[in-house]
Amino acid sequence: MSSKGNTLSCDECGTKYRLNEDGTLSCVNGEPKFTKISNWFEWEKSNVEKEVRDGTYRFEDDIRMEKMEGVKVGFVPLEGEHHLTHDIDNGIIVKGPSGIVFHREPLQSFGLHIDYNWKGKGGIIDLSSPDETYFAYPLSKEKWLTKVRFAVEAIHHLRKNGI
């Protein structure tokens, strides 16, 4: 999905909707499928859940990485190339120049914090453990942020319930 002003566009099929002042959606072109953003949101979520169940979901992208160094210092960029993968078997893995930088097993994450334009720097995936916090900025798949969030939830649910 992309947006500009009050227009939402499906990047897959090209259908466009206008967000009205009352919060409803009006289809601008194509076949109308949604009247509210929440309907579109739930439809997207169900498609990601299906990909996870079918074994076709996988996220992989090169990322820019920052590590939280403390309240007074804030986030500091990590040097070198980093790569993030996410799938049902391994969870989230970030590899950097010196090997694995971050790893969360599928059952260690039941949710995921994302932000679409963190302080004007781009979309982030917030990767946290009890001891460390990283921000991962996808370089070519920034529009996948919501999909990754939905997949984390679906993978956790399936693995927890032995499905």
N, C-alpha and C positions, 0 to 999 in steps of 0.2 A: 504494500500500500504506500502511496505517496500522497502528499497534501500540499496545497498552496492556497493561501487565503481560506475561503470557506469551501473549497473543492477537494474532495477525496477521490483518488483514482486507484483502481486495481491495476498493478503493474503487469499482471498475468494476462488479463483479458481486455484491458483498456476501458472498461466501464467506469463512468464518472458519476459522482453524486455531489449534490450541493447540501451542505449542512445548513439547515434553516435556523432561524432565531429561536424557535421553540424546541430545538434539539433533535428534530426529525430529519430524515434524509429524503431528498428528492432525486430520482435518477435523471441525469442529464442526457445520457445516450445509452443505448443498449436495453437489455431486458432488466427491469427492476427486480431485485431480489431482497433488498433490505429497506426497512423504514426507520430503523434506529441503529446507531453505532454499536450498541450492545449486541444486536442481532448479528452484525458483521463480525464482531469480536468473537462471539461464541461459534460462529461458522468456521472462522479461521482456526480456533482452538480445536474443534472436532476434527478438522483435516490434519492437523499436526498429530493429534492422538492416533489417528488412523495410520499415519506414516510410521509412528513409533511401533504400534502393534504389528504392522506389516513388515517391519524390519528394514524399511527404506529410508528412515530418517538418519542423517549424519550431517553435522556441521563441521566445517574445517575452513580456517582462514589464517593468513598471516595477520599479526596484530602488533600494535604499538602498546607497550606495557609501562605502567607506572606502579610504584610501590609506596604505600603509606609509611612514612618515616617518623611520624609523631605529629601531635597537634600543632606544635610550633613550626615544624618544617613542612608538613603537608605531603603531597604526592610528588615523588621524584621519578623522572623517566629512567627506565632500565636500558642499558646499552645493548646493542646487538639485535639480531633478528629473533622474533618469537613467533610461535605457531600454536594455535589453539584447536583442539579437536573435542567434539562432544558426540557420544553415542551411547546406546543402551548397555553395551558390554563394559565400557571403561569409564563412563562418566565424563568429567571434564579434565583434560590434560593440557597443560601449557608446557611447551619445551622451548628452551632458550639456548644460547651459546654453550652453556655448561651442562646441558641435560634438562631433566624435569625441574621446572620452577614451581609448579603448582599441580596438585592432583586431588580431585574430589571424586570418590566412588559414587555410583548412582544412588545408593541409599543414604549418602551423607548430605545430599541436597534435596530438600522437598520444595524449594522455591529458589528464585533467583532475582536479584535486584538488577534492573537495567535502567539506563537513562538515555534519552534520544539525542541530547546535545549538551553534554555536561560542560557547563561554563563556557560554551561556545567552542569547545575543542572536539566535538563529535560524539557519536554514540558510544556508550560503554557497557561492558558486562562487569559487574562488581563481583570479584572472586575473593571470598573471605574464608579464613580458617580461624581457630581460636587465637592464633598468634600473629597472623599476617592478613593484610588487605591489599589487593591489587586491583587496578582498573585496566581492563583489556579493551582496546579500541580496535575493532575489526577494520581492516584496510580495504577490503573489497566487498564485504557482505554486511554492511552496516544495517541494511534493511531487514536483516534476519533477526534482529534483537528480540522482537516479540516472539518469533518462532522458537528461538532457543529457550526463552522463558517458559513457553508452553510445553516444550519437549522435556525440560527438567522436571516439571510437575508430572507429566504423563509417565516418564521413565520411573520416577520414584514410586508412583502409585502402582505401576505394573510389577516392579521388582518387589515392593513391600508385600503385595498380595500374591506373589508367586506365579504371576501370569506370564 
